Amino acid sequence: MPTAALRRLTKRVLATSTRGTPRLAPPALRGLASRPPLQQEAAERLLVCLDLDECLVHCEVPDPTAKGCWRAHGDLSSKPRLVRVPCREFTLQHVHQPVRVFLRPHVETFLEEASAIAQLVLFTSASEEYALRLAQILDPERKYFSHMLSRKQCTQLDPGVYLKDISQLRHSLARTILVDDTKTSFLLQPDNGIPCRPFFGDHRDVTLLSSLLPTIRHLATLADVRPYLRQQFDLQARLRLLAHLRNLTTIPRVWPNGSSLPKAQAIPLSGGYDK
């Protein structure tokens, strides 16, 4: 990509991070208890948006007809150095084999301690049905996560490439973070991102307690998390390089006015998981 074009692309991406999308209250879905908008619950509390796949869990579908489900991370997850035992299984309507779930080590302790100091929200680019099943496994008593956003609330940039706009949650960006293993998820708000080491089932993994939880504890004490995260991870610079390498020429077409971004409809999880 020519240097001038890259500069224009980068300017569009980074400028968009300050614009966000129309801020709408998250409605309840059928069978789920209504819950106030996030900013009415705890305006000053740190809001932590957590990705699912390769952050809190790793899932596999041993079904060759389930397009893309098993191929995406097959080469990494099958490395012989990993000793992996599925922790759970569940079924999906259009998948013929059970989905095998590997919980990241110490995830229950992490959620227990993180939820004591911050408000937790699930934000995944997976389907709503899939995400709700995992929410049942991770939080069966519904005491950790207040809301969930799924693929419907993401912006698809390219096939398999989704952006996550945390401004949809109507919470101060100074007190909001997004934890994700996919760097493109941070394109809209790079100074709010915490890149997470991807998890593929290794039972020796200690990322949640050794690095992520201490970081969240520190961020909970800050009035504005963005200067610290910018200094620690410099995601803007990483994303400039990523945009160049992926030749993301669609970005200028996606957000001339933010009009093509999805409206926020976070699912309140406090009332139950069944629809």
N, C-alpha and C positions, 0 to 999 in steps of 0.2 A: 504494500500500500504506500503511495507517495506520502512524503512527510507532511505536506500541507493538508492532505485528506485525513491523515491520522490525527493531526491537531484539531481539525474540525470535528471529527468523530469523538475524540476525547472531551472536547468542550461540551458537546451535546450530552454525553453520558454523565459527566460530573455536574453539569448544570441541572440536569433532571433530578439529581439526588436532593436538591433543595425544594423542588416543586411538589412532588408527591401526587396524590390523587384526591378526588373529592372525598371528604371525610363524612362517612355515613355510619350511623349506629348499627352494630351487629344484631340482626333480628334472631329470634329463636326459631328453630325448625320444629317440625311436627314431633311431639313426644318429648321435646327437650324443654326444661324449665327456662323461662325468660330470665335474663341477667342484665344488669345495668351496663351501659358502655364502660369501657375500661377506665376512662379518665374520671368517672364518678366513683369508682371503687377505691382507687389508690393513686391519686394524681402524682404524688411525689415518690412513690415506691418504684424501684427499678423493675422494668419490664424486660423479661428474657424470652426471646422467641427461639425455640429449639427445633432444629430439623430432626427428622426421624431416621431415615435410612443412612447408614454408615456414621451416624452420630450417636443415637441412642440404641439402635438395633442394626442388625444385618439380616436381611431376608433372602431366601432363595426359593425358586419355584422349579422343581425338576420336571418341567413339562415343556417339551420342545414346541408345542403349539401355542404357548403363551408368549406372544411376540415381545422380545426384548427383556423379559423378566429375568432370565437366567444368564443372558449373554453379557449384560452390562459390566459385571464385576467378576465373571467366571474365572478369568485368568489369575486375578489376584486372590480370590477367595479359595482357590484350589491349591495354593502353594503348600508343599508338604510340611513346611515348618509350623504350620498352624494346627493346633490340636483343638478341634471344634466339635461340640456336642449341641444339637438343637435344643433350645430351652422350651419352645412352645411350637404349636402348629395351629393353623386355622385354614378355613376354606373360603374361597371367593366364588361368586356366582358363575363367572365365565372361565374359571381355571379348573382344569380337570384333576390336578394333583394338589395336595395340601401345601400351603405356604409354610416353609420352615423358618422359624424365628430364632435368631441368636441374640440374646440380650447382652448388651455391653456390660462387662464386669463392673460391679458396684453401682449400677444404674439406680437401684432402689434407694441406696444411701444418698446418692447424689441428688435425686429428686426430693427426698425428705429434707435434706439440709438446704438445698437451693430454694425450695418453696418457702422456707422459714424466713428468708431474707429478701425474696423477690417474688414478683408475680410471674408465673410460667404460662406460656402459650405455645402450643404446637403449631409449627408453620412448615408444611411439607408440600412438595410439588407432586406428590402421589395423589391417587384418586381419593375421593371422600370415603368410599366404602372401605378401602384398604386402610386408610388412616384411622378410621373409627375402630376397626378391629384391633389395631395396634394400641390405640388409646385404652381399650378395655384391658389389654394385657399389662401395659405399663402402669395404669392408674385405675385398678378395678374398683376402688372405693371413692374415686372422683375427688381426691383431696389435693392433688398436685396441680393439674392444669385447669385454668379457668375457661379458655377458649381454644378453638382450633381453626386454622386456615389450611385449605388444601389446594389442589391444582386449579380449581375454579377461581381462586383469588391470586393466582400467579399470572405473569405475562409471558407468553411463549415468544421467544426471540427467534429461535431456529428450532428445527426438529430435535427434541430432547434437551433444549436449553431454555430454562425458565428463570425469570427474575422475580424477586420477592420484594414487595414494597411495604415496608413496616409502617409507613405513615398512615396506612389504612386503619390501624388500630387506635387512632385518635389519642395517642399518648405522646407526651413530650419526647422528641428525638434526643434531647439531652439526657434522658433517663431510659432509653430503649436500646437493646442490643439484639443482634441476630447471630446465632451460632450455627454454622453450616460447614460442610466439608467441600462444597462446590463454590468456587470463587465467583462464578457468574451470578450467583444469588445475591451478591452484594452490590451489583452495578448501580442500583438506584441510590443507596446510602452507604458508600464505602467506609465512611468514618464511624459507622455503627456496627461493623462486622467483626466477629471473632472466628477466624478459620480454625476448624477442628480437624485433627488427624483422623482420617477415615478408618472405620472399624470393619473388619471382614470376618470376625468370629474368633479372634485370638483370645484365649482364656487368660493370657498374661497381661492383657491391656489394663493400664491404670490411669488413662488420660483423664477420666471424669474427676477423680479425686486428687490427682497429683498436679494438674494444671488448670482445668476448667473451673472447678469449684473455688480455688483460691483467687482466680481472676474475678469471678463474679462477686466474691466477698469484698474485694478491693473496689470494684466498680460501684457497689452499693453505697460506698461512703463518699462518692464524688457527686458534685452538683451537675457536672456535665461529663459524660463518659467519652465524648468524641476526641478531645485533645489527647487523652491517654491512649485510646485505641489507634489514633493516627500515628502516634509516636511508636507504639509497639509493633504494629503490623504494616503500616504504610500501604494499605490496600489500594489507594488511588494509583500509585505507581505500578503495582502488580496488575491492576485492571487495564491500565494503558497498554502494557505489554500484551496482556491476554487479548484485548480487542484487536491489536495488530496481528497477532498470530492466528486468530480465528477469522480474521477478515470480516468482522461483524458490521458489514455495510448496511444492514437493515436498521440499525439503531436510529439514524436520523429520520427514517420513515415512521418509526413506531411512536415517537412522542413529540410531534410538533407542538401540541398544546396539552399533552397528557390525556387527550380524549379517548385514546384507545386502551388505556389501562383499565383493569377490572375494578368494579365497585366492591367495597368491603362488605362481606357477609360472613363474619367470623361466627363459627358455631359455638354457642355457650355449652360447655360440657358439664356444668354443675348439676343438671337435672337428670342425666342418664345418657346412655349411648345408643339405645334402640330408637329407631325412627318408626 
